[in-house]
Amino acid sequence: MLQSLDAGQQTLLQFLQPRYARMDKAELSHWIDSDQIRLNGVQASAATVLKPGQTISITLPGHPEDPVDTRWQLIWENSEIMAVYKPPLLPVSRTTRNLYNTLIQLIRRQTPYYDAHLLHRLDTETSGLILIAKDKAADKKWKKQLDTLIEQKIYHARVYGCPAWQQQTLECELSEQSGSEIRSQMYVVDPARPEQFSKPKQSKTAFRVLSQTQGRSLIECQLFSGRKHQIRAQLAHLGHPIVGDKIYAHGGHYYLKRLESPLTAEELKQLGGDHHQLQAIRLQIRPDPDQPALTVELPVRLRLQP
């Protein structure tokens, strides 16, 4: 669904063209003429002049999507950038199943920023803060200087077990491993077996235990690098995989099981839920180089509870 926000004197086709830039005029016109695109629930023509507040609906015949939590929230913004909350299991961009209900498509449909772009990414199961450029110009500007824009990233992770340590900084190389049953799994490189690891990359994370209860712990994770699965792989290496992590907990059993058939309610209960308990809760950013950095925090009501 799209809202024609202050559409002015635009026609239906004119309104849709910049929002579906990859589709040519003829294809969009065909969608309108074939009743796949409707205005306020009824068929319209490409030349129909829009009025503010009208609703445009688009039907994709024969396209089932995985059900996801679409309740993203705006946390902070300036004229160029937004920091938004992404719920767990909502993909940030298109997947093999989800084209319509992804974070970036929801933002493009539900805000005036129909040309919004992701400045960085979160795994589908990871929830929390993510930065969005409001348009192509802002994306081009900030993608080039993302390392200076984001000065600090803090995550919370709920893990199995109670670490013997209160604080721990882990510096190591991470890599995929030849012969792994799970191709996407990352491993801490064993220097005694370098031939098993391809393209190792240095990683560093500082961990701090926040609370412990009933055999589980809430851990603060400060990233100093941004490697694939960095927090998940490092915590598993330390003996405390994240609750609900299909790859790094329970020896990857539930990830491999899910390839054969959907996990049952009992299996999800044993796993600890339908998604892993990892959340981006704080970003320290410097959108104005002449001003002090500012901290964007996820509200307590949206955070993992101790």
C-alpha positions in Angstrom: 0.0 0.0 0.0 1.2 3.5 -0.8 -0.2 6.8 0.5 -0.2 9.7 -2.0 1.4 12.1 0.4 0.8 15.7 -1.0 0.9 14.4 -4.5 0.1 17.8 -6.0 -1.1 17.5 -9.6 0.7 14.3 -10.4 -1.0 11.5 -12.3 -1.0 8.0 -11.0 1.7 7.0 -13.4 3.8 10.1 -12.6 3.6 9.3 -8.9 4.6 5.6 -9.4 7.5 6.1 -11.8 10.2 7.4 -9.4 9.1 4.9 -6.8 9.5 2.0 -9.2 12.4 3.3 -11.2 13.5 -0.1 -12.4 10.2 -0.6 -14.3 9.7 1.3 -17.5 6.6 3.4 -18.3 5.0 0.7 -20.5 5.3 -1.9 -17.8 3.8 0.3 -15.1 0.9 1.3 -17.4 0.3 -2.4 -18.1 0.0 -3.0 -14.3 -2.5 -0.2 -14.0 -4.5 -1.3 -17.0 -4.6 -4.9 -15.9 -6.0 -3.9 -12.5 -2.9 -4.9 -10.5 -2.6 -1.3 -9.3 -5.7 0.3 -7.8 -6.6 3.7 -6.4 -8.7 3.6 -3.2 -9.6 0.0 -3.9 -11.0 0.6 -7.4 -9.5 0.5 -10.9 -8.0 3.7 -12.2 -6.2 4.9 -15.3 -2.6 5.9 -15.6 -3.8 9.5 -16.3 -5.9 9.8 -13.1 -4.8 12.9 -11.1 -4.1 12.1 -7.5 -5.4 13.8 -4.4 -3.5 13.9 -1.1 -4.3 11.0 1.2 -5.5 8.5 -1.5 -4.3 4.9 -1.1 -2.6 3.0 -3.9 -2.6 -0.8 -3.7 -0.5 -3.2 -5.7 -1.3 -6.8 -6.2 1.4 -9.4 -7.0 -0.5 -12.5 -8.2 0.9 -15.8 -7.1 3.5 -14.3 -4.9 3.4 -15.7 -1.3 5.6 -14.0 1.2 6.9 -15.2 4.6 4.9 -13.5 7.4 7.1 -11.0 9.2 6.8 -8.3 11.9 6.4 -5.0 9.9 6.3 -2.7 13.0 9.5 -0.8 12.3 9.8 2.5 14.2 11.6 5.8 13.6 14.0 6.5 16.5 16.0 9.6 15.3 16.4 11.7 12.1 17.9 14.7 10.6 17.5 16.1 7.0 19.6 13.3 5.4 19.6 10.2 7.7 17.2 8.2 9.8 17.9 5.7 12.6 15.1 3.2 12.8 14.2 0.1 14.8 14.1 -3.1 12.8 12.1 -5.9 14.4 13.5 -9.5 14.5 12.8 -11.6 11.4 12.1 -8.6 9.2 14.6 -8.7 6.3 16.3 -5.4 5.5 16.1 -5.9 1.7 14.7 -8.4 -0.8 15.1 -12.1 -0.2 14.2 -15.2 -2.2 10.7 -15.0 -0.7 10.1 -11.4 0.5 10.0 -8.6 -2.0 7.2 -6.5 -0.5 7.6 -6.8 3.2 11.2 -5.8 3.8 12.5 -2.9 5.9 13.6 -0.7 3.1 10.4 -1.3 1.1 8.2 -0.5 4.1 10.1 2.8 4.7 9.8 3.7 1.0 6.0 3.0 1.1 5.2 4.5 4.5 7.2 7.7 4.4 7.9 10.5 2.0 11.3 9.0 1.4 10.5 6.7 -1.5 14.2 6.7 -2.6 15.5 5.7 0.8 18.6 3.5 0.9 20.2 1.2 3.6 23.5 2.6 4.8 24.5 -0.7 6.5 22.8 -4.0 7.3 21.5 -6.3 10.0 20.9 -10.0 9.7 17.3 -10.9 9.2 17.0 -12.4 12.7 18.9 -9.5 14.4 16.8 -6.6 15.7 17.6 -3.1 16.7 19.0 0.2 15.3 20.0 0.6 11.6 20.8 3.8 9.7 18.8 4.7 6.5 19.8 7.4 4.0 16.6 9.4 3.0 17.5 9.6 -0.7 20.1 8.7 -3.3 22.2 11.8 -2.7 22.4 11.2 1.0 23.3 7.5 0.4 26.1 8.4 -2.0 27.5 11.0 0.4 27.4 8.9 3.6 28.3 5.4 2.2 31.8 6.9 1.3 32.4 8.0 4.9 30.5 5.4 6.9 33.5 4.7 9.1 33.6 8.3 10.2 29.8 8.6 10.5 29.4 5.6 12.8 31.9 5.9 15.7 30.6 3.1 17.9 28.2 0.2 17.7 26.8 -1.5 20.8 24.8 -4.7 20.8 23.1 -6.8 23.5 23.1 -10.6 23.3 21.3 -13.1 25.5 23.5 -16.2 25.7 23.5 -19.7 27.2 25.5 -20.1 30.4 27.1 -17.7 32.9 30.7 -16.6 31.9 33.4 -17.0 34.5 34.6 -13.5 33.3 33.0 -10.1 33.8 34.7 -8.5 30.8 36.5 -10.0 27.9 38.0 -8.6 24.7 38.5 -11.1 21.9 40.8 -10.3 19.0 41.0 -13.1 16.4 40.8 -13.9 12.7 37.4 -15.1 11.4 36.9 -17.2 8.3 34.7 -19.8 6.7 36.1 -23.3 7.0 36.5 -25.9 4.2 34.4 -29.0 4.8 32.0 -27.2 7.1 28.5 -28.7 7.0 27.1 -25.2 7.2 28.7 -23.2 4.4 27.9 -19.8 5.9 29.3 -20.6 9.3 32.2 -18.5 10.5 35.0 -19.9 12.6 37.8 -18.5 14.7 40.9 -19.4 12.7 43.1 -22.1 14.2 46.7 -21.1 13.3 47.8 -24.7 13.5 45.5 -25.5 10.5 45.7 -22.5 8.2 44.9 -24.6 5.1 41.3 -25.1 6.2 40.5 -21.4 6.3 39.9 -19.1 3.3 40.4 -15.3 3.4 40.7 -14.9 7.2 39.9 -11.4 8.5 40.9 -9.7 11.7 38.1 -9.0 14.2 37.8 -7.5 17.6 34.9 -7.3 20.1 34.7 -6.2 23.7 32.2 -8.2 25.8 30.8 -7.2 29.2 28.3 -9.2 31.3 25.3 -7.1 32.3 23.2 -9.7 34.1 22.9 -13.4 34.8 19.8 -15.4 35.6 18.6 -19.0 35.3 21.6 -20.2 33.4 21.6 -17.4 30.9 23.4 -14.1 30.6 22.8 -10.7 29.0 26.0 -9.5 27.4 27.0 -6.1 26.0 29.1 -6.3 22.9 31.1 -3.4 21.5 32.2 -3.9 17.9 35.6 -2.7 16.7 35.3 -4.4 13.3 32.4 -5.5 11.2 32.9 -9.1 10.1 30.3 -11.5 9.0 28.6 -13.2 12.0 31.3 -11.6 14.2 29.5 -11.5 17.6 27.7 -14.8 17.0 30.9 -16.7 16.1 33.0 -15.2 18.8 30.5 -15.8 21.6 30.1 -19.4 20.4 33.9 -19.7 20.5 34.0 -18.4 24.0 31.5 -21.2 25.0 28.4 -19.0 25.2 26.4 -19.1 22.0 23.5 -16.8 21.6 20.1 -18.1 22.6 18.0 -19.1 19.5 21.0 -19.1 17.2 20.4 -21.9 14.7 23.9 -22.0 13.4 26.1 -21.4 16.4 24.1 -23.0 19.2 23.5 -26.8 19.6 26.2 -27.6 17.1 24.1 -26.2 14.2 21.6 -29.1 14.6 18.5 -26.9 14.2 19.9 -25.1 11.1 20.5 -28.4 9.4 17.1 -29.8 10.6 15.3 -26.7 9.2 16.8 -27.4 5.7 14.8 -30.7 5.7 11.5 -29.5 7.3 10.2 -26.6 9.4 11.0 -26.7 13.0 8.2 -27.8 15.3 7.0 -25.8 18.3 8.8 -28.1 20.6 12.1 -27.7 18.7 11.7 -23.9 18.7 11.2 -24.1 22.5 14.4 -26.2 22.9 16.2 -23.7 20.6 15.0 -20.8 22.6 12.7 -19.1 20.1 12.2 -18.5 16.4 15.1 -16.0 16.2 18.4 -15.4 17.8 18.6 -13.0 20.7 20.9 -10.3 19.3 20.1 -6.7 19.2 21.8 -3.4 18.1 20.9 -1.1 20.9 23.2 2.0 20.6 24.9 3.9 17.8 27.3 6.8 18.3 27.3 8.8 15.2 28.8 12.1 13.9 26.5 13.5 11.2 28.1 16.9 11.5 32.0 16.8 11.6 32.0 20.2 13.3 29.8 19.1 16.2 30.2 16.5 19.0 29.1 13.0 18.3 25.6 12.1 19.3 24.3 8.8 20.8 21.2 7.2 19.4 19.8 4.6 21.8 17.0 2.0 21.4 14.2 2.7 23.9 14.1 0.4 26.9 10.6 -0.9 25.9 12.1 -2.3 22.7 15.2 -4.0 24.2 15.9 -7.5 25.2 14.9 -7.9 28.8 17.4 -9.2 31.4 
